[in-house]
Amino acid sequence: MKIVLLVDGGRPAPQALTACCEAAGVRLIKITPTEDNWRPLLTEAFGVMLLLPAWGRGAYLDPSQLWQCFLANHHPHLRLLMTSYGQVDHSNHLDLLQLENYDASWWQQTQEAHITEELPFFTGIDLGEKLKRFFAGHGDDSVVAVLSRIRLVVQMASRELQKMQTPYSEIYADLVAPAQLADKWRDWRNRWINYYPLFEYTPLAGKLEQIAQLTEGMEHWMLAGGKEEEPLANGMILQVLNNMREQLQQIEKQYVVQKLSHTYR
């Protein structure tokens, strides 16, 4: 029996879909992308199925482009299977209103991720395009640009404190306080909250969840405007920011078109 991992997009899969798959020798296993326990299943899977459009944060979402990129890069012989109530002309799409058309022979003719034809249009926010703006948005739309400005201040302050042995009272008065870290952090948090929950049903959801957890460790220090010396002196704040940057760089490298990417410093 073929194993297909199901991303239900915040809605229960119709029983008719499960029955159709079972009749064709396909077992659907629902996965939660924000957790990492689904990744080992990919080695034995036939493909990943998306119930489209997904629904999250009060909007319809289309994560198909990001899943196609993930599978093509890491599991090229798996299939990206898409199912919806729309009439879509694509070899890997199942019409939920015509499930009787998808017998065992149809599954054998579906295309693997490395040769899949151009993805069809689905209703909802294109999360591939949304991710590009996350990294390379124009002006206020770039979450990463705001985080980079915060990191630059922390990096300079850390250098002055640890390498130049400058008293923190001077560093705070001359660099940290004028930078208004609390305001910058609130700005970043507001933008981050508007972005990262949208990717709940994408293959990068787990990594974004890790970044969200990292932010909790320095929330107090940031909102206090960086007044405490110890978290900066022991390297904790810069380490967390560097970890966040590394995670974001990995996402950018894998999913974002290079010419649109944000330049890291």
Secondary structure, DSSP 8 states (H G I E B T S, - for coil): -EEEEEE-TTS---HHHHHHHHHTTEEEEE--TTSSTTGGGGGG-SEEEEESSEEETTEEEE-HHHHHHHHHHH-TTSEEEEEESS----TTEEETT-GGG--HHHHHT---TTT-------SSEEHHHHHHHHHH-SGGG-HHHHHHHHHHHHHHHHHHHHTS---HHHHIIIIIHHHTHHHHHHHHHHHHHHHGGGGTTSTTHHHHHHHHHHHHTTHHHHHTTS--SHHHHTTHHHHHHHHHHHHHHHHHHHHS-GGG-----
